[in-house]
């Protein structure tokens, strides 16, 4: 997958790849989002949109310096 390209922007042939099928129904239990102390490529809302478009059931977002409960829904 090209960095910076969303799943919705990928051609159908890329979305039907077997490795992307593994994401359907998955829950990522440890993912960091930006802005953060370290460079991140997506904010929590972009991560959630990508997870939904990939068919994932959920995410557990994390930050090093602030609690994330206020943005989780």
Buried (B, 14 or more C-beta within 10 A) or exposed (E): EEEEEBBEEBEEEEBEEEEBEEBEEBEBEEBBBBEBEEEBEBBBEBBBBBBBBBEBEBBEBBBEEEEEEEBEE
